[in-house]
Amino acid sequence: MTRPALATLEISVPRDHVIQVTLNRPTSANAFNTQMARDLVTFYEDLALDPGDTRCVVMTGAGEKAFCAGADLKERDGMSDHDWGLQHLVYERMVRAILNCPVPIIAAVNGAAYAGGCEIAAAADFIYASDNARFAQTETRIGIIPGAGGTQTLARAIGERRAKEVILSARPFSAAEALDWGLANAVFPIDKLVDEALDAAEGIARNAPIAVRQAKQAIYRGAQMSLADGLAFEIEAYNRTINTEDRREGVRAFNEKRQPLFKGQ
């Protein structure tokens, strides 16, 4: 599938089966405006409909200072309540497109991830952060609350009490704290961050893509169910992998002592 050109995103394919998405508004610290939100909706919804040969996504920000500074408040200056609400509907759809994408997403947070930027990172499947990264949910400082999933994804990642502390105080926290609290999976020097994320993505891409997507769904959906319901959902996801050529290829390759060649079929 040919993917459309997107004005605020830089799209590349640096490794086999891996797409890199770079939030590309560096003069605005990669803050998302309405156009970037629409571009993210387009990219992730199209990917969900037709992944093609894409098996993992690495999402990062342009430059070495900011992943994403959140919503562009210059665009919002003087906006009417009505227009604010209409714009926020786009932002809500944006974060849902990221959360609901069946293809695994690694956020490579290369600097400030503030407000909506922190929410975008938290919507990914996991986060690798640069050692200069900073995170914050600063919304209460301007009279609103996180509205792109932050009260939910952050609480699930770092726990209810820590999330309350972070969101109510609007206090920034470091990459080391994000790692210690469980928001980030690893921290790397800024010059190694994207390569480390791409290496992880490449490792995921070597595995059977149908199985990877079903495992992602089982973990994500199951975390919001009772244990009994989660186990039932897991079996439904498991059963979707049985009648696949990838499952047969995986078993053949194991017994023939070779690397499997998965086709996503």
Buried (B, 14 or more C-beta within 10 A) or exposed (E): EEBEEBEBBEBEEEBEBBBBBBBBBBEBBBBBBBBBBBBBBBBBBBBEEEBBBBBBBBBBBBBEBBBBBBBBBEBBEEEEEEEEEEBBEBBBBBBBBBBEBBBBBBBBBBBBBBBBBBBBBBBBBBBBBBBBBBBBBBBEEEEEEBBBBBBBBBBBBBEEEBBEEBBEBBEBBBBEBBBEBEBBBBBBEBEEBBBBBBBBBBEBBBBBBBBBBBBBBBBEBBEEEEEEEBEEBBEEBEEBBEEBEBBEBBEEBEEEEEEBEBEBE
